[in-house]
Amino acid sequence: MRWRYVLVTLGLTALLSGCAGMDLHTAKPLPKTRDVIWAVLPFINNTGTPMANARAATLAAGILQSDDQRVVGNLPISTRTQVLFGGNWKTEYAKALASARRHGARYALTGSVDEWTYRAGINAEPEVAITLWVVNVANGRVVWSGVGSAHGGSLGSRGTGGVAQRLIQRLLDHVLAR
């Protein structure tokens, strides 16, 4: 009788875990170096969700810092109002890259938020798609890139922020060869 309980539990666990998913495609990790200084540059918002790019940039900075990476400078969001009305991403990016150089950063993290929403319908669940780039601050060239998408479980245990955090963490694990 107990084995039936175990089978039913395993079956339900497999069924419910299948409701969440993640897909990643990344370049090879960066070479391991000690005492690397990071900066976070503006992210592009390719969604209809206001401030999704600022949310992703903030999550990325926090994840880098919680992984014992040194992050310098401030997040490059001039004002919430300017960003809500479109702002000028290229200008903010150039200013943030110059600031990263002044602060001695070796790498800068940037990217785009391509989806930050909920699926419609009875089984609504959060969906997030993000592209990350690591830029060599000295020459401005992209040295790593990765793209990922994820969606949460239909039980509503995670919102878009939780799904985005998990996705960014997995992408950064690939950057840092973890």
C-alpha positions, 0 to 999 in steps of 0.5 A: 500500500505504501508503494502506491503512495510513493508512486502517486507522490512521484507522479504528481511531483513530475507532473507539477514540475513539468509546468515550469521550464527554462531554455538557455543558449550561451557562449563559453564562460569567461576565463577565470580571473581574480578580483574582477570588477564589474559594472552594470550598464542599462538594459534595453526594454523590448517589452510592453511592461514599463521598467522591466529593463530596470528590474532586470538590471537591478536583479543582475547587479544584486545577483553578481554582488551576492555571488561575491563579485565586486560591482562598482558604480550606480545603476544607470537609471537617470529618472523613472519618468524619463525611462517610462517615456522611452529615454535615450538608451544609447546616451545612457549606455555611453555614459554608463560605460564611461563611468565603468571605465572611470571606476576601473571595471573590467567587465560590464553586464548589459542586456535586453528584456524581451518578454516580461509578462503572464500567459493569458488564460486559466493557467496563467503563468509568468514568462520572461525572456532575457538576453545578456551581454558581457562587455570588455570595458576597455574596448567596448566589445562584447566578450560573452553573450547568452539568451534565456527564456523561462516560465513559472509553474501554473500554481502561481508560486513565482511571479515574473520577478522570481522567474527573472531572478532564477533565469538571470542567475542561471545565465550568470552561472554560465558566464562565471563557469559555475 
